[in-house]
C-alpha cells in the first residue's frame, strides 16, 4: 500500500506553487506559517478513503508499535 510517491510529490508541487510566487521571506517563521496554511488548504481536498487501511495500520502497528498510536473508537472520525 505504499503508493505515497504520487501523493507526496503532489503535495510538494502544491507547496512549491504557493512558495515560488514569493520573492523572499522576512523570517523562517513567515515561511513556516505560509506552508502551514497551504497544508491546511491542501488537506481539505483529501477526502478519498484509503483502500485496506485497517490491514495497513495493523501491519504498521506490529512493525512500529512504539511510533504508531491507534485510536480505537466506536465511531469513525476524520484524521489521526
PDB file of N, CA, C and O in Angstrom, chain B, residues numbered from 101:
ATOM      1  N   UNK B 101       0.829  -1.193   0.000  1.00  0.00           N
ATOM      2  CA  UNK B 101       0.000   0.000   0.000  1.00  0.00           C
ATOM      3  C   UNK B 101       0.868   1.248   0.000  1.00  0.00           C
ATOM      4  O   UNK B 101       0.367   2.333   0.297  1.00  0.00           O
ATOM      5  N   UNK B 102       2.108   1.136  -0.313  1.00  0.00           N
ATOM      6  CA  UNK B 102       2.957   2.320  -0.347  1.00  0.00           C
ATOM      7  C   UNK B 102       2.846   2.962  -1.727  1.00  0.00           C
ATOM      8  O   UNK B 102       3.742   2.844  -2.563  1.00  0.00           O
ATOM      9  N   UNK B 103       1.736   3.637  -1.938  1.00  0.00           N
ATOM     10  CA  UNK B 103       1.502   4.408  -3.154  1.00  0.00           C
ATOM     11  C   UNK B 103       1.703   5.879  -2.854  1.00  0.00           C
ATOM     12  O   UNK B 103       1.024   6.732  -3.426  1.00  0.00           O
ATOM     13  N   UNK B 104       2.617   6.177  -1.975  1.00  0.00           N
ATOM     14  CA  UNK B 104       2.747   7.544  -1.491  1.00  0.00           C
ATOM     15  C   UNK B 104       3.508   8.460  -2.428  1.00  0.00           C
ATOM     16  O   UNK B 104       3.399   9.681  -2.309  1.00  0.00           O
ATOM     17  N   UNK B 105       4.268   7.914  -3.348  1.00  0.00           N
ATOM     18  CA  UNK B 105       5.104   8.769  -4.187  1.00  0.00           C
ATOM     19  C   UNK B 105       4.278   9.844  -4.883  1.00  0.00           C
ATOM     20  O   UNK B 105       4.621  11.024  -4.816  1.00  0.00           O
ATOM     21  N   UNK B 106       3.199   9.456  -5.546  1.00  0.00           N
ATOM     22  CA  UNK B 106       2.375  10.441  -6.241  1.00  0.00           C
ATOM     23  C   UNK B 106       1.742  11.424  -5.266  1.00  0.00           C
ATOM     24  O   UNK B 106       1.687  12.624  -5.536  1.00  0.00           O
ATOM     25  N   UNK B 107       1.268  10.922  -4.145  1.00  0.00           N
ATOM     26  CA  UNK B 107       0.635  11.804  -3.165  1.00  0.00           C
ATOM     27  C   UNK B 107       1.643  12.798  -2.589  1.00  0.00           C
ATOM     28  O   UNK B 107       1.341  13.983  -2.446  1.00  0.00           O
ATOM     29  N   UNK B 108       2.826  12.318  -2.265  1.00  0.00           N
ATOM     30  CA  UNK B 108       3.844  13.198  -1.685  1.00  0.00           C
ATOM     31  C   UNK B 108       4.329  14.205  -2.718  1.00  0.00           C
ATOM     32  O   UNK B 108       4.497  15.385  -2.409  1.00  0.00           O
ATOM     33  N   UNK B 109       4.553  13.744  -3.940  1.00  0.00           N
ATOM     34  CA  UNK B 109       5.000  14.672  -4.975  1.00  0.00           C
ATOM     35  C   UNK B 109       3.918  15.693  -5.304  1.00  0.00           C
ATOM     36  O   UNK B 109       4.229  16.851  -5.584  1.00  0.00           O
ATOM     37  N   UNK B 110       2.662  15.284  -5.276  1.00  0.00           N
ATOM     38  CA  UNK B 110       1.564  16.225  -5.487  1.00  0.00           C
ATOM     39  C   UNK B 110       1.509  17.265  -4.382  1.00  0.00           C
ATOM     40  O   UNK B 110       1.280  18.447  -4.637  1.00  0.00           O
ATOM     41  N   UNK B 111       1.722  16.813  -3.144  1.00  0.00           N
ATOM     42  CA  UNK B 111       1.746  17.725  -2.006  1.00  0.00           C
ATOM     43  C   UNK B 111       2.892  18.729  -2.160  1.00  0.00           C
ATOM     44  O   UNK B 111       2.699  19.930  -1.973  1.00  0.00           O
ATOM     45  N   UNK B 112       4.076  18.233  -2.500  1.00  0.00           N
ATOM     46  CA  UNK B 112       5.228  19.126  -2.687  1.00  0.00           C
ATOM     47  C   UNK B 112       4.982  20.112  -3.825  1.00  0.00           C
ATOM     48  O   UNK B 112       5.353  21.282  -3.730  1.00  0.00           O
ATOM     49  N   UNK B 113       4.357  19.639  -4.898  1.00  0.00           N
ATOM     50  CA  UNK B 113       4.070  20.521  -6.031  1.00  0.00           C
ATOM     51  C   UNK B 113       3.152  21.660  -5.597  1.00  0.00           C
ATOM     52  O   UNK B 113       3.355  22.806  -5.997  1.00  0.00           O
ATOM     53  N   UNK B 114       2.146  21.352  -4.783  1.00  0.00           N
ATOM     54  CA  UNK B 114       1.223  22.393  -4.332  1.00  0.00           C
ATOM     55  C   UNK B 114       1.904  23.360  -3.369  1.00  0.00           C
ATOM     56  O   UNK B 114       1.615  24.556  -3.391  1.00  0.00           O
ATOM     57  N   UNK B 115       2.799  22.863  -2.531  1.00  0.00           N
ATOM     58  CA  UNK B 115       3.551  23.751  -1.628  1.00  0.00           C
ATOM     59  C   UNK B 115       4.479  24.649  -2.436  1.00  0.00           C
ATOM     60  O   UNK B 115       4.571  25.848  -2.170  1.00  0.00           O
ATOM     61  N   UNK B 116       5.172  24.072  -3.426  1.00  0.00           N
ATOM     62  CA  UNK B 116       6.055  24.884  -4.281  1.00  0.00           C
ATOM     63  C   UNK B 116       5.278  25.957  -5.021  1.00  0.00           C
ATOM     64  O   UNK B 116       5.768  27.072  -5.199  1.00  0.00           O
ATOM     65  N   UNK B 117       4.071  25.628  -5.453  1.00  0.00           N
ATOM     66  CA  UNK B 117       3.243  26.593  -6.178  1.00  0.00           C
ATOM     67  C   UNK B 117       2.969  27.820  -5.308  1.00  0.00           C
ATOM     68  O   UNK B 117       2.953  28.947  -5.802  1.00  0.00           O
ATOM     69  N   UNK B 118       2.757  27.597  -4.028  1.00  0.00           N
ATOM     70  CA  UNK B 118       2.475  28.700  -3.103  1.00  0.00           C
ATOM     71  C   UNK B 118       3.740  29.484  -2.788  1.00  0.00           C
ATOM     72  O   UNK B 118       3.705  30.713  -2.725  1.00  0.00           O
ATOM     73  N   UNK B 119       4.860  28.789  -2.589  1.00  0.00           N
ATOM     74  CA  UNK B 119       6.070  29.476  -2.141  1.00  0.00           C
ATOM     75  C   UNK B 119       6.864  30.118  -3.277  1.00  0.00           C
ATOM     76  O   UNK B 119       7.593  31.081  -3.039  1.00  0.00           O
ATOM     77  N   UNK B 120       6.742  29.610  -4.506  1.00  0.00           N
ATOM     78  CA  UNK B 120       7.568  30.158  -5.590  1.00  0.00           C
ATOM     79  C   UNK B 120       7.148  31.562  -6.009  1.00  0.00           C
ATOM     80  O   UNK B 120       7.947  32.293  -6.594  1.00  0.00           O
ATOM     81  N   UNK B 121       5.924  31.947  -5.722  1.00  0.00           N
ATOM     82  CA  UNK B 121       5.467  33.279  -6.103  1.00  0.00           C
ATOM     83  C   UNK B 121       6.016  34.360  -5.172  1.00  0.00           C
ATOM     84  O   UNK B 121       5.957  35.548  -5.488  1.00  0.00           O
ATOM     85  N   UNK B 122       6.543  33.946  -4.041  1.00  0.00           N
ATOM     86  CA  UNK B 122       7.113  34.901  -3.087  1.00  0.00           C
ATOM     87  C   UNK B 122       8.589  35.077  -3.376  1.00  0.00           C
ATOM     88  O   UNK B 122       9.300  34.091  -3.568  1.00  0.00           O
ATOM     89  N   UNK B 123       9.057  36.297  -3.411  1.00  0.00           N
ATOM     90  CA  UNK B 123      10.465  36.556  -3.686  1.00  0.00           C
ATOM     91  C   UNK B 123      11.357  36.165  -2.529  1.00  0.00           C
ATOM     92  O   UNK B 123      12.354  35.466  -2.709  1.00  0.00           O
ATOM     93  N   UNK B 124      11.000  36.616  -1.348  1.00  0.00           N
ATOM     94  CA  UNK B 124      11.793  36.324  -0.155  1.00  0.00           C
ATOM     95  C   UNK B 124      10.863  36.351   1.049  1.00  0.00           C
ATOM     96  O   UNK B 124       9.772  36.919   1.002  1.00  0.00           O
ATOM     97  N   UNK B 125      11.308  35.741   2.102  1.00  0.00           N
ATOM     98  CA  UNK B 125      10.522  35.712   3.338  1.00  0.00           C
ATOM     99  C   UNK B 125      11.246  36.524   4.396  1.00  0.00           C
ATOM    100  O   UNK B 125      12.475  36.513   4.472  1.00  0.00           O
ATOM    101  N   UNK B 126      10.480  37.223   5.203  1.00  0.00           N
ATOM    102  CA  UNK B 126      11.081  38.078   6.227  1.00  0.00           C
ATOM    103  C   UNK B 126      11.749  37.271   7.324  1.00  0.00           C
ATOM    104  O   UNK B 126      12.677  37.747   7.980  1.00  0.00           O
ATOM    105  N   UNK B 127      11.271  36.041   7.523  1.00  0.00           N
ATOM    106  CA  UNK B 127      11.870  35.181   8.550  1.00  0.00           C
ATOM    107  C   UNK B 127      11.500  33.729   8.262  1.00  0.00           C
ATOM    108  O   UNK B 127      10.654  33.444   7.414  1.00  0.00           O
ATOM    109  N   UNK B 128      12.138  32.835   8.972  1.00  0.00           N
ATOM    110  CA  UNK B 128      11.798  31.418   8.849  1.00  0.00           C
ATOM    111  C   UNK B 128      10.364  31.177   9.304  1.00  0.00           C
ATOM    112  O   UNK B 128       9.667  30.320   8.762  1.00  0.00           O
ATOM    113  N   UNK B 129       9.929  31.945  10.307  1.00  0.00           N
ATOM    114  CA  UNK B 129       8.573  31.783  10.828  1.00  0.00           C
ATOM    115  C   UNK B 129       7.535  32.179   9.774  1.00  0.00           C
ATOM    116  O   UNK B 129       6.470  31.567   9.691  1.00  0.00           O
ATOM    117  N   UNK B 130       7.838  33.191   8.979  1.00  0.00           N
ATOM    118  CA  UNK B 130       6.918  33.606   7.912  1.00  0.00           C
ATOM    119  C   UNK B 130       6.743  32.481   6.894  1.00  0.00           C
ATOM    120  O   UNK B 130       5.629  32.216   6.443  1.00  0.00           O
ATOM    121  N   UNK B 131       7.834  31.826   6.536  1.00  0.00           N
ATOM    122  CA  UNK B 131       7.771  30.694   5.611  1.00  0.00           C
ATOM    123  C   UNK B 131       6.995  29.538   6.244  1.00  0.00           C
ATOM    124  O   UNK B 131       6.155  28.919   5.591  1.00  0.00           O
ATOM    125  N   UNK B 132       7.273  29.252   7.500  1.00  0.00           N
ATOM    126  CA  UNK B 132       6.583  28.171   8.202  1.00  0.00           C
ATOM    127  C   UNK B 132       5.074  28.414   8.251  1.00  0.00           C
ATOM    128  O   UNK B 132       4.290  27.486   8.052  1.00  0.00           O
ATOM    129  N   UNK B 133       4.670  29.643   8.510  1.00  0.00           N
ATOM    130  CA  UNK B 133       3.248  29.974   8.552  1.00  0.00           C
ATOM    131  C   UNK B 133       2.594  29.785   7.186  1.00  0.00           C
ATOM    132  O   UNK B 133       1.483  29.261   7.094  1.00  0.00           O
ATOM    133  N   UNK B 134       3.276  30.207   6.133  1.00  0.00           N
ATOM    134  CA  UNK B 134       2.742  30.058   4.784  1.00  0.00           C
ATOM    135  C   UNK B 134       2.575  28.583   4.424  1.00  0.00           C
ATOM    136  O   UNK B 134       1.546  28.192   3.873  1.00  0.00           O
ATOM    137  N   UNK B 135       3.573  27.770   4.731  1.00  0.00           N
ATOM    138  CA  UNK B 135       3.494  26.334   4.437  1.00  0.00           C
ATOM    139  C   UNK B 135       2.391  25.691   5.263  1.00  0.00           C
ATOM    140  O   UNK B 135       1.662  24.835   4.761  1.00  0.00           O
ATOM    141  N   UNK B 136       2.261  26.089   6.519  1.00  0.00           N
ATOM    142  CA  UNK B 136       1.204  25.543   7.379  1.00  0.00           C
ATOM    143  C   UNK B 136      -0.184  25.858   6.803  1.00  0.00           C
ATOM    144  O   UNK B 136      -1.036  24.974   6.723  1.00  0.00           O
ATOM    145  N   UNK B 137      -0.407  27.093   6.410  1.00  0.00           N
ATOM    146  CA  UNK B 137      -1.705  27.479   5.858  1.00  0.00           C
ATOM    147  C   UNK B 137      -1.968  26.784   4.525  1.00  0.00           C
ATOM    148  O   UNK B 137      -3.104  26.407   4.236  1.00  0.00           O
ATOM    149  N   UNK B 138      -0.933  26.613   3.719  1.00  0.00           N
ATOM    150  CA  UNK B 138      -1.083  25.881   2.456  1.00  0.00           C
ATOM    151  C   UNK B 138      -1.454  24.430   2.741  1.00  0.00           C
ATOM    152  O   UNK B 138      -2.314  23.864   2.066  1.00  0.00           O
ATOM    153  N   UNK B 139      -0.815  23.829   3.732  1.00  0.00           N
ATOM    154  CA  UNK B 139      -1.116  22.449   4.114  1.00  0.00           C
ATOM    155  C   UNK B 139      -2.566  22.303   4.553  1.00  0.00           C
ATOM    156  O   UNK B 139      -3.230  21.324   4.210  1.00  0.00           O
ATOM    157  N   UNK B 140      -3.051  23.273   5.305  1.00  0.00           N
ATOM    158  CA  UNK B 140      -4.455  23.221   5.756  1.00  0.00           C
ATOM    159  C   UNK B 140      -5.397  23.255   4.559  1.00  0.00           C
ATOM    160  O   UNK B 140      -6.399  22.539   4.546  1.00  0.00           O
ATOM    161  N   UNK B 141      -5.093  24.077   3.549  1.00  0.00           N
ATOM    162  CA  UNK B 141      -5.934  24.139   2.353  1.00  0.00           C
ATOM    163  C   UNK B 141      -5.839  22.859   1.527  1.00  0.00           C
ATOM    164  O   UNK B 141      -6.849  22.379   1.011  1.00  0.00           O
ATOM    165  N   UNK B 142      -4.637  22.304   1.399  1.00  0.00           N
ATOM    166  CA  UNK B 142      -4.447  21.061   0.651  1.00  0.00           C
ATOM    167  C   UNK B 142      -5.187  19.915   1.343  1.00  0.00           C
ATOM    168  O   UNK B 142      -5.794  19.068   0.688  1.00  0.00           O
ATOM    169  N   UNK B 143      -5.127  19.905   2.650  1.00  0.00           N
ATOM    170  CA  UNK B 143      -5.739  18.846   3.460  1.00  0.00           C
ATOM    171  C   UNK B 143      -7.251  18.751   3.233  1.00  0.00           C
ATOM    172  O   UNK B 143      -7.824  17.665   3.325  1.00  0.00           O
ATOM    173  N   UNK B 144      -7.884  19.858   2.944  1.00  0.00           N
ATOM    174  CA  UNK B 144      -9.337  19.865   2.719  1.00  0.00           C
ATOM    175  C   UNK B 144      -9.732  19.014   1.518  1.00  0.00           C
ATOM    176  O   UNK B 144     -10.860  18.527   1.445  1.00  0.00           O
ATOM    177  N   UNK B 145      -8.809  18.834   0.578  1.00  0.00           N
ATOM    178  CA  UNK B 145      -9.089  18.074  -0.633  1.00  0.00           C
ATOM    179  C   UNK B 145      -8.909  16.566  -0.433  1.00  0.00           C
ATOM    180  O   UNK B 145      -9.284  15.779  -1.302  1.00  0.00           O
ATOM    181  N   UNK B 146      -8.344  16.163   0.694  1.00  0.00           N
ATOM    182  CA  UNK B 146      -8.090  14.748   0.940  1.00  0.00           C
ATOM    183  C   UNK B 146      -9.347  14.093   1.493  1.00  0.00           C
ATOM    184  O   UNK B 146      -9.529  14.010   2.707  1.00  0.00           O
ATOM    185  N   UNK B 147     -10.203  13.635   0.611  1.00  0.00           N
ATOM    186  CA  UNK B 147     -11.469  13.050   1.058  1.00  0.00           C
ATOM    187  C   UNK B 147     -11.603  11.574   0.700  1.00  0.00           C
ATOM    188  O   UNK B 147     -12.473  10.892   1.243  1.00  0.00           O
ATOM    189  N   UNK B 148     -10.776  11.070  -0.189  1.00  0.00           N
ATOM    190  CA  UNK B 148     -10.875   9.686  -0.613  1.00  0.00           C
ATOM    191  C   UNK B 148     -10.340   8.764   0.476  1.00  0.00           C
ATOM    192  O   UNK B 148      -9.201   8.920   0.915  1.00  0.00           O
ATOM    193  N   UNK B 149     -11.153   7.805   0.916  1.00  0.00           N
ATOM    194  CA  UNK B 149     -10.661   6.871   1.931  1.00  0.00           C
ATOM    195  C   UNK B 149      -9.599   5.935   1.343  1.00  0.00           C
ATOM    196  O   UNK B 149      -9.643   5.596   0.160  1.00  0.00           O
ATOM    197  N   UNK B 150      -8.674   5.537   2.164  1.00  0.00           N
ATOM    198  CA  UNK B 150      -7.624   4.629   1.720  1.00  0.00           C
ATOM    199  C   UNK B 150      -8.150   3.203   1.666  1.00  0.00           C
ATOM    200  O   UNK B 150      -8.864   2.760   2.565  1.00  0.00           O
ATOM    201  N   UNK B 151      -7.795   2.492   0.611  1.00  0.00           N
ATOM    202  CA  UNK B 151      -8.197   1.102   0.492  1.00  0.00           C
ATOM    203  C   UNK B 151      -7.376   0.262   1.465  1.00  0.00           C
ATOM    204  O   UNK B 151      -6.174   0.475   1.623  1.00  0.00           O
ATOM    205  N   UNK B 152      -8.029  -0.686   2.110  1.00  0.00           N
ATOM    206  CA  UNK B 152      -7.377  -1.630   3.034  1.00  0.00           C
ATOM    207  C   UNK B 152      -6.672  -0.941   4.196  1.00  0.00           C
ATOM    208  O   UNK B 152      -5.684  -1.467   4.707  1.00  0.00           O
ATOM    209  N   UNK B 153      -7.152   0.213   4.620  1.00  0.00           N
ATOM    210  CA  UNK B 153      -6.476   0.957   5.679  1.00  0.00           C
ATOM    211  C   UNK B 153      -6.387   0.165   6.975  1.00  0.00           C
ATOM    212  O   UNK B 153      -5.365   0.226   7.658  1.00  0.00           O
ATOM    213  N   UNK B 154      -7.421  -0.568   7.326  1.00  0.00           N
ATOM    214  CA  UNK B 154      -7.382  -1.315   8.588  1.00  0.00           C
ATOM    215  C   UNK B 154      -6.263  -2.355   8.574  1.00  0.00           C
ATOM    216  O   UNK B 154      -5.574  -2.533   9.579  1.00  0.00           O
ATOM    217  N   UNK B 155      -6.077  -3.034   7.463  1.00  0.00           N
ATOM    218  CA  UNK B 155      -4.992  -4.007   7.343  1.00  0.00           C
ATOM    219  C   UNK B 155      -3.633  -3.308   7.391  1.00  0.00           C
ATOM    220  O   UNK B 155      -2.703  -3.790   8.037  1.00  0.00           O
ATOM    221  N   UNK B 156      -3.526  -2.181   6.711  1.00  0.00           N
ATOM    222  CA  UNK B 156      -2.260  -1.444   6.675  1.00  0.00           C
ATOM    223  C   UNK B 156      -1.875  -0.958   8.063  1.00  0.00           C
ATOM    224  O   UNK B 156      -0.731  -1.129   8.483  1.00  0.00           O
ATOM    225  N   UNK B 157      -2.808  -0.358   8.775  1.00  0.00           N
ATOM    226  CA  UNK B 157      -2.489   0.188  10.099  1.00  0.00           C
ATOM    227  C   UNK B 157      -2.142  -0.932  11.075  1.00  0.00           C
ATOM    228  O   UNK B 157      -1.304  -0.741  11.956  1.00  0.00           O
ATOM    229  N   UNK B 158      -2.765  -2.081  10.935  1.00  0.00           N
ATOM    230  CA  UNK B 158      -2.419  -3.220  11.793  1.00  0.00           C
ATOM    231  C   UNK B 158      -0.977  -3.660  11.547  1.00  0.00           C
ATOM    232  O   UNK B 158      -0.231  -3.927  12.490  1.00  0.00           O
ATOM    233  N   UNK B 159      -0.595  -3.730  10.283  1.00  0.00           N
ATOM    234  CA  UNK B 159       0.771  -4.141   9.950  1.00  0.00           C
ATOM    235  C   UNK B 159       1.786  -3.092  10.402  1.00  0.00           C
ATOM    236  O   UNK B 159       2.856  -3.447  10.898  1.00  0.00           O
ATOM    237  N   UNK B 160       1.469  -1.813  10.239  1.00  0.00           N
ATOM    238  CA  UNK B 160       2.360  -0.761  10.717  1.00  0.00           C
ATOM    239  C   UNK B 160       2.508  -0.810  12.229  1.00  0.00           C
ATOM    240  O   UNK B 160       3.596  -0.586  12.758  1.00  0.00           O
ATOM    241  N   UNK B 161       1.412  -1.105  12.927  1.00  0.00           N
ATOM    242  CA  UNK B 161       1.458  -1.183  14.385  1.00  0.00           C
ATOM    243  C   UNK B 161       2.341  -2.340  14.841  1.00  0.00           C
ATOM    244  O   UNK B 161       3.089  -2.208  15.810  1.00  0.00           O
ATOM    245  N   UNK B 162       2.257  -3.467  14.147  1.00  0.00           N
ATOM    246  CA  UNK B 162       3.100  -4.614  14.500  1.00  0.00           C
ATOM    247  C   UNK B 162       4.577  -4.266  14.309  1.00  0.00           C
ATOM    248  O   UNK B 162       5.415  -4.601  15.146  1.00  0.00           O
ATOM    249  N   UNK B 163       4.883  -3.598  13.208  1.00  0.00           N
ATOM    250  CA  UNK B 163       6.275  -3.274  12.884  1.00  0.00           C
ATOM    251  C   UNK B 163       6.811  -2.087  13.697  1.00  0.00           C
ATOM    252  O   UNK B 163       7.966  -2.101  14.125  1.00  0.00           O
ATOM    253  N   UNK B 164       5.981  -1.067  13.910  1.00  0.00           N
ATOM    254  CA  UNK B 164       6.421   0.169  14.565  1.00  0.00           C
ATOM    255  C   UNK B 164       5.540   0.493  15.769  1.00  0.00           C
ATOM    256  O   UNK B 164       5.023   1.604  15.883  1.00  0.00           O
ATOM    257  N   UNK B 165       5.374  -0.461  16.652  1.00  0.00           N
ATOM    258  CA  UNK B 165       4.464  -0.316  17.784  1.00  0.00           C
ATOM    259  C   UNK B 165       4.726   0.944  18.609  1.00  0.00           C
ATOM    260  O   UNK B 165       3.789   1.598  19.068  1.00  0.00           O
ATOM    261  N   UNK B 166       5.988   1.277  18.793  1.00  0.00           N
ATOM    262  CA  UNK B 166       6.324   2.427  19.631  1.00  0.00           C
ATOM    263  C   UNK B 166       6.053   3.762  18.940  1.00  0.00           C
ATOM    264  O   UNK B 166       6.044   4.802  19.599  1.00  0.00           O
ATOM    265  N   UNK B 167       5.829   3.752  17.602  1.00  0.00           N
ATOM    266  CA  UNK B 167       5.621   5.010  16.866  1.00  0.00           C
ATOM    267  C   UNK B 167       4.210   5.196  16.327  1.00  0.00           C
ATOM    268  O   UNK B 167       3.873   6.276  15.843  1.00  0.00           O
ATOM    269  N   UNK B 168       3.387   4.164  16.404  1.00  0.00           N
ATOM    270  CA  UNK B 168       2.028   4.255  15.856  1.00  0.00           C
ATOM    271  C   UNK B 168       1.041   4.311  17.016  1.00  0.00           C
ATOM    272  O   UNK B 168       1.049   3.453  17.899  1.00  0.00           O
ATOM    273  N   UNK B 169       0.204   5.321  16.998  1.00  0.00           N
ATOM    274  CA  UNK B 169      -0.830   5.460  18.019  1.00  0.00           C
ATOM    275  C   UNK B 169      -2.145   5.042  17.388  1.00  0.00           C
ATOM    276  O   UNK B 169      -2.563   5.610  16.378  1.00  0.00           O
ATOM    277  N   UNK B 170      -2.790   4.064  17.972  1.00  0.00           N
ATOM    278  CA  UNK B 170      -4.073   3.613  17.470  1.00  0.00           C
ATOM    279  C   UNK B 170      -5.185   4.280  18.263  1.00  0.00           C
ATOM    280  O   UNK B 170      -5.175   4.279  19.494  1.00  0.00           O
ATOM    281  N   UNK B 171      -6.128   4.840  17.553  1.00  0.00           N
ATOM    282  CA  UNK B 171      -7.296   5.420  18.180  1.00  0.00           C
ATOM    283  C   UNK B 171      -8.436   4.428  18.000  1.00  0.00           C
ATOM    284  O   UNK B 171      -8.986   4.292  16.907  1.00  0.00           O
ATOM    285  N   UNK B 172      -8.780   3.751  19.059  1.00  0.00           N
ATOM    286  CA  UNK B 172      -9.844   2.769  18.986  1.00  0.00           C
ATOM    287  C   UNK B 172     -11.142   3.457  19.386  1.00  0.00           C
ATOM    288  O   UNK B 172     -11.391   3.711  20.565  1.00  0.00           O
ATOM    289  N   UNK B 173     -11.945   3.748  18.404  1.00  0.00           N
ATOM    290  CA  UNK B 173     -13.195   4.461  18.641  1.00  0.00           C
ATOM    291  C   UNK B 173     -14.337   3.645  18.052  1.00  0.00           C
ATOM    292  O   UNK B 173     -14.144   2.857  17.126  1.00  0.00           O
ATOM    293  N   UNK B 174     -15.521   3.847  18.601  1.00  0.00           N
ATOM    294  CA  UNK B 174     -16.690   3.151  18.072  1.00  0.00           C
ATOM    295  C   UNK B 174     -17.242   3.859  16.854  1.00  0.00           C
ATOM    296  O   UNK B 174     -17.913   3.248  16.023  1.00  0.00           O
ATOM    297  N   UNK B 175     -16.957   5.161  16.746  1.00  0.00           N
ATOM    298  CA  UNK B 175     -17.415   5.933  15.587  1.00  0.00           C
ATOM    299  C   UNK B 175     -16.197   6.348  14.767  1.00  0.00           C
ATOM    300  O   UNK B 175     -15.161   6.700  15.331  1.00  0.00           O
ATOM    301  N   UNK B 176     -16.316   6.309  13.434  1.00  0.00           N
ATOM    302  CA  UNK B 176     -15.203   6.793  12.630  1.00  0.00           C
ATOM    303  C   UNK B 176     -15.046   8.303  12.781  1.00  0.00           C
ATOM    304  O   UNK B 176     -16.031   9.019  12.966  1.00  0.00           O
ATOM    305  N   UNK B 177     -13.837   8.774  12.704  1.00  0.00           N
ATOM    306  CA  UNK B 177     -13.578  10.211  12.801  1.00  0.00           C
ATOM    307  C   UNK B 177     -12.578  10.612  11.736  1.00  0.00           C
ATOM    308  O   UNK B 177     -11.873   9.771  11.178  1.00  0.00           O
ATOM    309  N   UNK B 178     -12.525  11.898  11.460  1.00  0.00           N
ATOM    310  CA  UNK B 178     -11.634  12.412  10.420  1.00  0.00           C
ATOM    311  C   UNK B 178     -10.226  12.561  10.979  1.00  0.00           C
ATOM    312  O   UNK B 178     -10.019  13.111  12.061  1.00  0.00           O
ATOM    313  N   UNK B 179      -9.271  12.060  10.215  1.00  0.00           N
ATOM    314  CA  UNK B 179      -7.859  12.286  10.545  1.00  0.00           C
ATOM    315  C   UNK B 179      -7.364  11.504  11.736  1.00  0.00           C
ATOM    316  O   UNK B 179      -8.129  10.862  12.454  1.00  0.00           O
ATOM    317  N   UNK B 180      -6.055  11.577  11.925  1.00  0.00           N
ATOM    318  CA  UNK B 180      -5.406  10.944  13.073  1.00  0.00           C
ATOM    319  C   UNK B 180      -4.559  11.937  13.751  1.00  0.00           C
ATOM    320  O   UNK B 180      -3.915  11.619  14.750  1.00  0.00           O
TER     321      UNK B 180
END
